[in-house]
Amino acid sequence: MQAIRLSHFTMSSALGAGLMPTLTRLQTQDGGIVRKRWETLDFDTCIGEVAGLDDFAIRADLARFDCRNNRLAQLALEQDGFAQTVREAIARYGRHRVGVFLGTSTSGILTSEIAYRHLDPVTGLLPPGHDYRHTHNSYSVADFVRHYFNLAGPAFVISTACSSGAKALGSAQRLIQAGLIDAAVVGGVDTLCLTTLYGFNSLQLVSDQPCRPFDAHRNGISIGEAASFILLEGVAAPQAGDILLTGVGESSDAHHMSSPHPDGLGARLAMEGALAQAGLQPQDIDYINLHGTATPSNDSAEAKGVEAVFGSQTPCSSTKGHTGHTLGAAGGVEAIISALALQHQFMPGGINTQELDPTLHCNYLLTNRSQAMHHVLSNSFGFGGSNCSLILSQVQP
């Protein structure tokens, strides 16, 4: 079976645009969440906003796709030499042999939210320039990326709440190993919108301060936005230093519309599935990037699942205190953070957490740790019990 290599990757989030600011702020434990009354919100909240996005111009030939979500997608595509690397892959394999698989939760819904403020007072119709198909539609971001690169391979968007970006990697892995494609642009893009901010606030899940994963007094999430892109390629002979996607585990516990199974059963199934596919034992995992949303029930359920599979000694942390919860993009964002951790051999300590919850039996890191690592697991768990765990491994000399 072909190995699946993360050949190149990039991300934009509240930590900055590109890998270098992301790495720097992880290493200095400097978060990007700020208190702000965003757009037309009538309450204060803490968000992870991408700086300068309102002023970013989408490519002229792709103007029909113009929305906050696709602007963020283009911003990320044009960082870290990512677009050039993808074009080189297209030249190697052909435009029909490169897929696009992305996660999102709300796509460009902000465009429709703004359009509804400008309904025709007589007919009640939306403004004539509103293009639902190319902006709000969930498929919009994959369609945008296909057109950006002039690709003709398979493409789709996964929208399974907060596991979306991680499940996109699993989908690409299967299609590459089935021989249907040779490479894929994967990850996720999700941007701030009123639907998400008001929606999570109505569920009483939004914190009034930067989120505190695994804290004894955690009280909710901080919503963020991000774009994460990874070029996955099937390779016959991985080289030393390569980062590989070695395990994908997915489960659907369907316990409740918005709450995880209290004992973390779905999370446990996903983690065990990833280990089985990678051919690894729990003790082989050097670090776990937790889903770690900072809600009372989610952190508790995940901790129970982690303890059941790994015990209480495996180092772990959540990086949502740095970026905020980027929802459909989170799986890709945290896979990239996990890849950076492997490349630079450090475990990022969680920030904002002041007093660890003594009922959560995890080896939760509050400071960065430099340590040799071979295998990292990243968790992404969504509403409705949609769970995905990824294992990334670095090829040793």
SELOVO-357400 format. One line per 3 residues: number of its first residue (from 0); their letters; for each residue x, y, z of C-alpha. Coordinates in steps of 0.001 Angstrom, whole numbers, plus 524288, in hexadecimal, padded with zeros to 5 digits. Layout:
N
NUM = A = X Y Z; ...
END
This chain:
397
0 = MQA = 80000 80000 80000; 8051C 80D79 7FC64; 809C0 81653 8073B
3 = IRL = 80281 82349 807FE; 80BB2 82ED7 80986; 808A6 83C9E 80DFA
6 = SHF = 81108 84270 80336; 80E32 85097 80661; 804D9 85814 80F10
9 = TMS = 800F1 865AB 81355; 7F6FD 86C4A 81BFC; 7F189 8797D 81FB3
12 = SAL = 7EAFB 87BEB 82CA9; 7EAB0 885B8 837A7; 7F8F7 88230 839CB
15 = GAG = 7FC85 8882A 82CBB; 7FDAB 8855C 81E3A; 806C8 87A14 81B66
18 = LMP = 80F03 87014 8226F; 8197F 878EA 82820; 8107E 881B4 83031
21 = TLT = 808D1 875A6 8342A; 81501 86E9C 838DE; 81A70 87AAC 83F98
24 = RLQ = 80E18 87D2B 8474E; 80CC4 86EEC 84B12; 81ABA 86EF1 84FF7
27 = TQD = 818E3 87B9F 85792; 80B75 87735 85C6F; 8052E 88375 8571D
30 = GGI = 7F6D5 88212 8539C; 7EEF7 88939 8495D; 7E1C2 88A0D 8502A
33 = VRK = 7DCE7 897CF 85304; 7D0B1 89DBE 858DB; 7C8CB 8A45F 84E45
36 = RWE = 7BACA 8A7D1 84ABD; 7BBBB 8A2AE 83CDE; 7B308 8A701 83191
39 = TLD = 7A54A 8A9EE 836E8; 7A619 8A192 8432E; 79EAD 8A71C 84EBA
42 = FDT = 7A757 8A057 858CD; 7B5DE 8A035 85BBD; 7BD4B 893EA 858C4
45 = CIG = 7CB0F 88EEF 856C8; 7CE81 88AD4 848FA; 7DA0C 8862D 84105
48 = EVA = 7D976 88F17 8351F; 7E2A0 88ED4 82964; 7E887 89C66 82837
51 = GLD = 7E6BB 8A3FB 81B8E; 7DCD2 89ADE 81583; 7D2D7 8A59A 81305
54 = DFA = 7DCA3 8AC90 80A46; 7E155 8A0A1 802CE; 7DD52 8A059 7F472
57 = IRA = 7D95B 893CC 7EDCF; 7DF3D 890F6 7E074; 7D7F6 89867 7D5D2
60 = DLA = 7D4B8 88C72 7CD95; 7CE9F 88614 7D99D; 7C669 891D3 7DDA7
63 = RFD = 7B9C7 889F2 7DD94; 7BF35 88245 7E930; 7C1B7 88E76 7F146
66 = CRN = 7BE11 88C6B 7FF86; 7C556 88C7A 80C61; 7C76C 87DC1 80BFA
69 = NRL = 7CD51 87D67 7FE64; 7D592 88977 800F6; 7DB8A 8825A 80C76
72 = AQL = 7DD88 8765C 803EF; 7E505 87E4E 7F9D7; 7ECF3 88541 80444
75 = ALE = 7F19A 87812 8095F; 7F3EB 87206 7FC04; 7FD6D 87CF1 7F8D5
78 = QDG = 80602 87B25 804F1; 81219 872F8 8074A; 8138D 86F98 7F8D2
81 = FAQ = 807D0 86697 7FA02; 80149 86A0D 7ED16; 80DFF 867E8 7E5A6
84 = TVR = 80FBD 85A8D 7EBE9; 80204 856BA 7E7DB; 80489 85B58 7D9F0
87 = EAI = 810BA 852EE 7D97F; 808AA 8473A 7DDEC; 7FE9F 84A12 7D34E
90 = ARY = 809A3 84A4F 7C950; 80E3B 83CEC 7CE23; 8012D 83615 7CEF7
93 = GRH = 7F7C1 83D87 7C647; 7EC1D 845F1 7C9F3; 7E2EC 83A1E 7CA71
96 = RVG = 7EB55 83306 7D477; 7EB6D 83D56 7DF36; 7DF8A 83E09 7E822
99 = VFL = 7DA38 84894 7F11E; 7D41F 84497 7FE12; 7D12F 84F22 80802
102 = GTS = 7C982 850F0 8147A; 7C0C2 85C4B 81825; 7B511 85E79 820E9
105 = TSG = 7AED9 86B0B 81C19; 7B679 86E33 80FA5; 7B33F 87C0A 80B15
108 = ILT = 7A696 87D9A 812AB; 7AAAC 88B52 816D9; 7A7F2 88F9B 808D7
111 = SEI = 799DB 88B38 80A35; 798BE 8914C 817B1; 79CB1 89E5F 811D7
114 = AYR = 793C7 89C5C 8061D; 78804 89A9C 80F05; 78A3A 8A84B 8143A
117 = HLD = 78793 8AD5F 80685; 77B24 8A657 80296; 772EF 8AD7B 7F897
120 = PVT = 768AD 8B4A6 800CC; 75E04 8B1C7 7F6D4; 760E5 8A3FE 7F207
123 = GLL = 76893 89EE2 7FD90; 7729C 89979 7F40F; 78112 89890 7F6E5
126 = PPG = 789ED 8A249 7EFE8; 78BF4 89E70 7E199; 79AA5 89D8A 7E355
129 = HDY = 799C7 8933C 7EE05; 79FE8 886AC 7E8B6; 79C55 87BA6 7F203
132 = RHT = 7A270 870FD 7E9AB; 7B011 876C5 7E95B; 7B075 87CA3 7F709
135 = HNS = 7A73D 876FE 8013C; 7A5FB 86927 7FBCC; 7ADF4 85F6E 803D9
138 = YSV = 7B4CF 85A98 7F78A; 7B909 8686C 7F43B; 7C688 8677C 7FA5A
141 = ADF = 7CA2B 85AE0 7F349; 7C4D9 86065 7E6A2; 7CCE4 86CA7 7E8DA
144 = VRH = 7D96D 864DA 7EB09; 7D6C4 85C6C 7DF01; 7D540 8689F 7D6B3
147 = YFN = 7E0FC 86F28 7DD11; 7E9AB 863F2 7D86A; 7E19C 86009 7CC66
150 = LAG = 7E010 85257 7D1D4; 7D736 847CF 7CC4B; 7D8A0 83D04 7D66F
153 = PAF = 7CE8E 838F4 7E08D; 7CAD6 8437E 7EA46; 7C165 84494 7F58E
156 = VIS = 7BF16 84B6B 80272; 7BCDA 8444F 80F38; 7B428 84B23 81903
159 = TAC = 7B3C7 842E1 82553; 7B54E 84E34 82EC4; 7C263 84E99 835C2
162 = SSG = 7C7B1 841D6 83033; 7C650 846A0 82219; 7D461 84AB5 81F8A
165 = AKA = 7D9E9 83E1C 82531; 7D074 83578 81DB1; 7D4D0 83C24 8111C
168 = LGS = 7E246 83609 8132E; 7DC1C 828BB 81517; 7D460 829FE 8087D
171 = AQR = 7E07F 82DCA 800D6; 7E82C 82298 806BF; 7DE1B 818C2 80212
174 = LIQ = 7DD4C 81E22 7F43E; 7EC1E 81E7B 7F2BF; 7EDA5 810A7 7F7D7
177 = AGL = 7E2A4 80C16 7EEEE; 7EA76 81136 7E35D; 7E01C 81B04 7DF31
180 = IDA = 7E90D 826BA 7E118; 7F76E 8291A 7E3C3; 7F69B 8353D 7EC3F
183 = AVV = 7ECC2 83DF6 7F301; 7EB49 84B87 7F891; 7E4F0 8495D 805CF
186 = GGV = 7E1CE 850C9 81239; 7D702 85A33 815B9; 7D25F 8682D 81560
189 = DTL = 7C8BC 86E6F 81EB6; 7C69D 87CCE 8216F; 7BFB9 88504 82B81
192 = CLT = 7B147 88734 8296F; 7A5AC 88B83 8316B; 79EC7 87E64 83059
195 = TLY = 7A9DC 87786 8376B; 7AC26 88210 84195; 79DD8 883B5 8451C
198 = GFN = 79B63 87517 84407; 7A5F2 870CF 84D78; 7A26C 87C02 8567E
201 = SLQ = 79448 87772 856C2; 79932 86A06 85B0A; 7A09E 870CC 86613
204 = LVS = 7AD4C 86B1F 860CD; 7B4C8 877D2 85E54; 7BE74 87C73 868A5
207 = DQP = 7BF44 88A95 86CCB; 7CE1C 88990 86CD9; 7D862 8827E 86485
210 = CRP = 7D509 8741D 865A8; 7DBA5 86BCD 87023; 7DC5B 85D8C 86BE0
213 = FDA = 7DCCB 85396 876E8; 7DC00 85E53 88129; 7D442 85B8E 88D71
216 = HRN = 7CC48 867DD 88AB2; 7CB25 866D1 87BD5; 7BE60 86C6D 876F7
219 = GIS = 7BDFA 86B82 8682E; 7C46F 86D62 85B14; 7CA70 878E5 8541B
222 = IGE = 7C670 87892 845DF; 7D127 87AA5 83BF0; 7D32B 87A4C 82D4F
225 = AAS = 7DDC1 873D6 82561; 7E1C7 86DC6 8188F; 7EA47 8619E 81870
228 = FIL = 7EFA9 85B4E 80C1A; 7F7CA 84F01 80AB9; 7FCC5 848A4 7FE4C
231 = LEG = 7FBBC 839F6 8003C; 802FE 830FE 7F6E7; 80443 82270 7F5BE
234 = VAA = 812AB 81EA0 7F633; 81921 81177 7F42D; 82591 8145C 7FBAC
237 = PQA = 82486 81E94 8067E; 830F1 825A9 80A00; 83690 82894 81764
240 = GDI = 82FBE 83450 81D52; 82329 83298 8158C; 81674 8347A 81D02
243 = LLT = 80CD7 829A4 819D2; 7FE69 827D5 81C7E; 7FF20 81A25 8223D
246 = GVG = 7F22F 818A8 8293B; 7E443 81D83 827C0; 7D984 81959 83106
249 = ESS = 7CB66 81DA3 82F81; 7BF3C 81AF1 8376C; 7B15C 81FD5 83904
252 = DAH = 7AC23 81DB9 846A8; 79F7E 8255A 8440C; 79D89 826F6 852A3
255 = HMS = 79762 83470 851EC; 795A8 83FAB 84860; 79FC5 84839 84F25
258 = SPH = 7A58C 840C7 85AB2; 7AFBA 835EF 859DE; 7ADC5 828DA 86059
261 = PDG = 7B10D 82BD4 86EA4; 7BADF 820A8 86F43; 7C16A 82472 8627B
264 = LGA = 7BDB1 817C5 85BAE; 7BD9C 81DBE 84E12; 7CA90 82475 85091
267 = RLA = 7D033 817A1 85551; 7CBC9 8106C 84906; 7D203 81AC0 84050
270 = MEG = 7DEFE 81A60 8478F; 7DF45 80B89 8479E; 7DC21 80B67 83910
273 = ALA = 7E763 8148C 83612; 7F0C9 80C2C 83DFD; 7EC35 7FFC6 8372B
276 = QAG = 7EDF4 8058C 8299A; 7FB82 80AA0 82D10; 7FF67 7FD93 83309
279 = LQP = 80342 80464 83FA7; 80119 80212 84E10; 7FC88 80CD8 8574F
282 = QDI = 80A24 80DE6 85D29; 80F8D 8114B 84FA9; 8088D 81E78 84FA1
285 = DYI = 81191 8291E 85491; 807E4 83471 85539; 7F93C 8368D 85394
288 = NLH = 7F3B4 84326 84E13; 7E693 842EC 854F3; 7D9DB 847D7 84F4D
291 = GTA = 7D92E 84F52 85C25; 7CE32 8590F 859CD; 7CDB7 85E08 867EE
294 = TPS = 7BF68 85AAD 869F0; 7BCCF 852E6 8765F; 7B6C8 846FD 86FCB
297 = NDS = 7BFC4 84606 863F8; 7CC7B 8469A 86B7D; 7C757 83CED 87576
300 = AEA = 7C300 83329 86B1A; 7CFBD 8344E 86392; 7D7D7 8328F 86FE2
303 = KGV = 7D089 82602 87307; 7D297 820F8 86554; 7E115 82445 8658D
306 = EAV = 7E2E3 81DFB 872E1; 7DBF8 8119A 86E67; 7E516 81018 862B2
309 = FGS = 7F1F3 8162B 8671C; 7F16C 816BD 875DF; 7F52B 82366 87C8E
312 = QTP = 8037C 8253C 878D9; 803A9 828BA 86A50; 806AC 83751 868DC
315 = CSS = 7FB4D 83ECF 86318; 7F5FA 84C86 86166; 7EBF6 85463 859F3
318 = TKG = 7F03B 85F7E 85106; 7E2B4 8659D 8505B; 7E72E 86F47 85A9E
321 = HTG = 7F06A 8745F 85017; 7E769 874B3 8443F; 7D9A1 873C0 84978
324 = HTL = 7D0D5 868E2 844B2; 7D167 869AD 835E8; 7C660 85FDB 83436
327 = GAA = 7C6C1 85988 826AE; 7D4DE 85DDA 824D2; 7D974 858E8 83217
330 = GGV = 7DD0F 84B22 82DC4; 7E621 8505D 8234F; 7EB99 85B0B 82C12
333 = EAI = 7EEFD 85175 836C3; 7F498 84779 82D4E; 7FDCD 85236 828A1
336 = ISA = 80139 855F7 83699; 80400 84795 8392F; 80CAB 84709 82D16
339 = LAL = 8140C 85320 831BA; 815B6 84CAB 83EF9; 81BE3 840D1 8386B
342 = QHQ = 82484 848FC 82F91; 82996 85141 83ACA; 828D7 846D3 84563
345 = FMP = 820F1 84E79 84F30; 813EA 84C9F 855E1; 80C16 85947 856AC
348 = GGI = 8072D 85C2F 86439; 7F92A 860E9 86573; 7F6F7 86F1A 86902
351 = NTQ = 7ECC1 8766D 87120; 7EABD 86A92 879F3; 7EDB3 86EA8 887E1
354 = ELD = 7E8FB 8638C 89083; 7E864 855EB 88AA5; 7DBD7 84EA4 88D6B
357 = PTL = 7DFBF 843F2 89711; 7D4D2 83B1F 89219; 7DAFF 83A5A 8848E
360 = HCN = 7E5BA 83046 88572; 7EE99 8349C 87A65; 7FCC1 838C5 879A8
363 = YLL = 7F8D1 8464C 874F1; 80436 84F2E 87168; 803C6 85D5E 875C1
366 = TNR = 81152 86068 87071; 8183E 85C51 8640C; 82079 8501B 864BD
369 = SQA = 82BF3 84CD4 85BD8; 82C70 83E3A 859DF; 82F72 8345A 84F4F
372 = MHH = 822C8 83021 848C6; 81F56 82659 83E39; 8107E 82592 83EB3
375 = VLS = 80639 82FCD 8420E; 7F782 82E11 84304; 7EDF6 83926 8402E
378 = NSF = 7DFB3 838A6 8445F; 7D418 83F69 83DF3; 7C689 83CE7 84357
381 = GFG = 7BA02 84330 83E6C; 7ABC3 8451D 841C8; 7A35D 83921 83FD1
384 = GSN = 7AE73 8302F 843E7; 7B670 83156 8375E; 7C43B 82DFA 83B99
387 = CSL = 7D145 82D34 834A2; 7DEF8 82A71 839AD; 7EB1F 82BBF 83141
390 = ILS = 7F8B6 82640 83391; 80447 82D2B 82D56; 81198 826A9 82D67
393 = QVQ = 81F04 82BA5 829DB; 827C0 8227C 82216; 8341F 81FE1 829BE
396 = P = 841D0 81F42 823C2
END
